[in-house]
Amino acid sequence: MKRNIVITGGAGFIGSHVVRLFVNKYPDYKIINLDKLTYAGNLANLKDIEDKPNYKFVKMDICDFDGVLKLMQDEKVDGIIHLAAESHVDRSIKDPFTFAQTNVMGTLSLLQATKAYWESLPEKYEGKRFYHISTDEVYGALQMTHPEGIEPPFTTKASSGKHHLAYGEKFFTEDLKYQPHSPYSAAKASSDHFVRAFHDTFGMPTIVTNCSNNYGPYQFPEKLIPLFINNIRHRKPLPVYGKGENVRDWLYVVDHARAIDTIFHNGKIAETYNIGGFNEWKNIDIIKVLINTVDRLLGRPEGADMDLITYVTDRAGHDLRYAIDSTKLQKELGWEPSLQFEEGIEKTVKWYLDNQEWLDNVTSGDYQKYYDLQYNHR
């Protein structure tokens, strides 16, 4: 079936992987990448598919209600995959207004424009889908607990039946109460509530997913893994919050894109699905893996750059542990991660080291010229 799908934030890290997957996998679909191109949006992420006949880029702010509504009408959009968001916690602490504007009001603008267009059609909501991508951070934090006499990490069995290393016996499940602790997670929590309210009030066909930390190619180097790969490469300090004891669940970004594809096509309307890797790591342990991997791949003695680790004052409101239980997604829709962390981090480090021009263009700001060169002169 031919579809016309808008993917918001499609020039960002996760969004570019989703756009690429849909453009290549569904040649009969028209994929419209709607992105404001803030600092985190980079069209160079999509050079390999920018000339595909079923791909279109539109530079637009999701807060532009009139612009979004006209785009919906012109392109006869029947699906929305909404990834556009401000997502960096440190930036949200310094500038919460921007996060509220984009994540809350932008989502509301998109919902209202979608509602207005779909309700104007004879079939209204039939065959339509509004899919909102959120974060595990809306759930707050989990404690690092363990069976008596066993120090974490320990091997545990999730409700899916899978064994994995964990730092606690509790996990984020879809029925947990929201307890956001940062301006970023508070803004995302609010947007989640608006999406669900549009289903409950107007009958809009919505789905929400909450995902754990992503890593992989094309991630903006303000985030831990690409930042530290680049710093190790240049032998710059590696600033670690507190003692590096905070635990996160990590998922390879291509696996997240696969999950989005599965849920968009087969997920149940009005449901929430958690997406995670059953893959918990302390920050300090990930940093040591990165140092060993980068050093080895650059031909340095393994661990030679451990002295780059520098402990700094902890982030305000820094949640101790996140851990997603994605059993529901695995049991109902058959999705599961394809890569273990060790394999995924090896691929990730190799990608950044093999694509140093991309990394240098991003860190220098030169990537922002790509839109002017490629699109303003077409």
Buried (B, 14 or more C-beta within 10 A) or exposed (E): EEBBBBBBBBBBBBBBBBBBBBBBEBEEBBBBBBBBBBEBBBBBBBEEBBEBEBBBBBBBBBBBBEBBBBBBBEBEBBBBBBBBBBBBBEBBBEEBEBBBBBBBBBBBBBBBBBBBBBEEBEEEBEEBBBBBBBBBBBBBBBEBEBEEEEEBBEEBEBEBEBEBBBBBBEBBBBEBEBBBBBBBBBBBBBBBBBBBBBBEEBBBBBBBBBBBBBBBBBBBBBBBBBBBBBBBBEEBEBBBBBEBBBBBBBBBBBBBBBBBBBBBEEBEBBBBBBBBBBBBBBBBBBBBBBBBBBBBBEEBEEEBBEEBBEEEEBBEEBBBBBBBBBBBBBEBBEBBBEBEBEEBBBBBBBBBBEEEEBBEBBBEEEBBEBBEEBBEEE
